[in-house]
C-alpha cells in the first residue's frame, strides 16, 4: 500500500513538473503598473519618516511600538520601490525567481514585479552580424574566401537565456558553420553546366544559407530575417590562374559569337549574289570568296586589301 501511494505521488509530481531536458519557452510574466507602486513607495517612505519623528515625542512604551511600525513601513517601502523595473522599447526583461523562470515582460514602461526576482535584460532589436572571412574549398576543391552578413532578432527570450550559454556567441558560431557548409556544397562557378553555383546563382544560394542558419539557431529562440554574401572570391594562391581561365573562357565566347556572325554574313552575301544574278561563281570561286570573307570578318586586326586587275582565275 505504501509503495502504491509513493508511486502515485511520484507520477503526479512528474506530470505536474516539466522534465529537466524540456526546453523553456517564453510566456508573459505577471506584473503591475509601476507608476502606482512608485507613488505607494514614496507615500510609505514619507509615512515612515513621519512615524520616526512621532516616536521621538512619545514615551518609552509607545515609542517602541511606533518604532516597530516605522521599521515595517520602511520595509514595505523598500519592497515597493525594489520591484520597479523600467522596460525600454526594443528590450525585454526575463523574470527569474529563485532559479525558476517566471515569464517575460515585453511591455515598455515602468512596471512592478516581485522585488525578490532577478530581471535579466534581453535585447529584442534587429541586429546585423557579419561573419569572419573564411577560407574554404568549394565543391570543385578550389580554395575560396567567403563571408556573409546576417540580420537576426531574438524571438523567444526564454530560449535565448536558458537554452544556450550565450546566444550572441551561439549565433556567431552557427553562422560561420553554415557559411562554410554552403561554400563547400556548391562550386564557385558552373562553367556553363547549368548547376547551382555560388557566383552565378547568388539569390538561390542566399535563400538556402538563410534557411540553414535559421535551422541551426532555432534552439536559441532566434529568427533569421535575411542573409547575404558580402565577400566571394578565389583564394590569392589561385586567383591569377582562375583569372586567366575566366579570360580564356571570355575570349572563346567572344570568338564564337564573331564566327557565328561572320558565317551568317557570308551566307547572306552568297544568297544575295545568287538571287540578283550578279555573278556566276563555281564551287572553287565560292570557296575562295568564303575564305576571304571569313578572314576579313574574323580577323582581330585590319586586313590589307588587294585589288585584282586580272581575271578571277589568275
Secondary structure, DSSP 8 states (H G I E B T S, - for coil): -HHHHHHHHHHHHHHHS--TTS-----B---EEHHHHHHHHHHHHHHHHHHHHHHTTS-HHHHHHHHHHHHHHHHHHHHHHHTEEEE-TTEEEEEEETTEEEEEE-S-EEEE--TTSEEEEEE-S-EEEE---EEEE-TTS-EEEEEEEEEEEES-HHHHHHTSS-HHHHHHHHHHHHHHHHHHHSBS--TTS-S-BTTT-HHHHHHHHHHHHHHHHGGGTEEEEEEEEEEEEE-HHHHHHHHHHHHHHHHHHHHHHHHHHHHHHHHHHHHHHHHTT-----HHHHHHHHHHHHHHHH-SS--------S-TT-
